Amino acid sequence: MFVKPNKEGCRANATKDGFCFWHSKQTEQQRDQAVMDGGHSPKRSYGREDEITINSTQDVLRLITETINDLRQNNASTRMANAIGYLAGIALKSIDQGDLERRLSELEYAIKVKDGHSQQPR
């Protein structure tokens, strides 16, 4: 087992020689190649970094449209796009719920006003 300068042992899984891939003398060439290959691997993008505000169905539609375009242009991972789609669905439900609550309050107020006006003082 490889012992680090702070006297702690390496916690990576050991190979046959008792050392991990990164500390074994037997895997030195493979390790060097892996490091070089890592510099050439495609970089992931996790979507846009700008903040958004979602207050309406139009905002949700804009977010979904941007996410679709980012995904099609390979500027976002499918995992990120799925998460955004899921959260956008929750946002739509919240917006709809808020609209229903607002409309219900308006109707209740209208009924109270109507009842108040229909009862004439005697």
N, C-alpha and C positions, 0 to 999 in steps of 0.2 A: 504494500500500500504506500502511495506517495504521501509524504509528510510535508505540509506547507511550512513556510518560514515562521508562521505563528504557532507552530507545533500541533496544528490540527491535521487530521488525516483527510484525504480527499474522499468525498462521499459518493462519487460516481461509481457505477457498476464496474467491477474489475473484470479483466480478461484473464486468459489462462496464466499469464505471468504475474498476476496479482495487482497489476496496474490498470487504470482505466485507459480508454482510447487516447486521451489527451496526454497522459503521462508515461505511456508504455514506449519503450525503445523499439519494439517490434512494429508499431504502427506509425513510426515517424514520417515515412514517405506518404502514407495515406492521409495523415494529419496535415502535412504541408499542402497536399493537393486539395483537401477539403477547405483549407483556409483560402487558397487561391480561387477555388470554385465559388466560394461564398461571396467574393467580391464581384462575381459576374452574374449572380442570381438576380432574377427580376425583383425589383423593389415593390413592396405592397403599398398601396395607398388606402387609407381608411376613410376616404371621402373628403369632403370639404371641411375646412377648419373654422369657417365663419359661423357665428352664432345665429340662430334663427328664433323667431317668435311665431308661435302658432296661436292665432285667435279666431280664425275662420276656416271654413271649408276651402276657401281659395288658397290660404296659406298651406294647408295640407296637400292640396293638389300641386302647388308649386314645389313643395318638398319631394313629393313622389315623382314628379316630372324630372327634377334635378337628379334624383337618385337613379332613375331609369337611364338617363343620359350618361351619368357617371359609370354605371354598370356596363352599358353598351360600349363605352370608350375604354373600358378596362381601367378606370380610375377609382374603382371601389370594389371591395371584395363582395362575394355573394352573401357571406355571413353578415356583413354590415348592411347590405341592402335588405336582407330578410329582417334584421332587427329594426331597421327604419320603417319597413312596411308594417310590422307588428305594432310598433309604437304609434305610427300614424293612424292605425285603426283605432287604438285606444283614444287618441286625440279626437278623432271624428266622433266617437261615442260621447266623449265629454262635451264637445261642442253642441251636439244634438241635445244632450241632457240639459245643458245650460239654456238652450233656446226653448225647450219645452217648459222649463221652470219659469222663464221670463214670460212666456205666453200665458201660462196658467196664472201667474200673479196678475197680469193685465186683465184677464177674464174675471178673476175674483174681485179685483178692484172695480171693474165695470159693473158687476152685479151689486156690489155694496153701494155704489153711487146710484144705480137705478132704484134699488130698494129704498134708499134714503130719500129720493125724490118722489117716489110713488106714494109714500106714506105722508099724507097731508096732515098738518097739525089740526086738531079738532077744537 
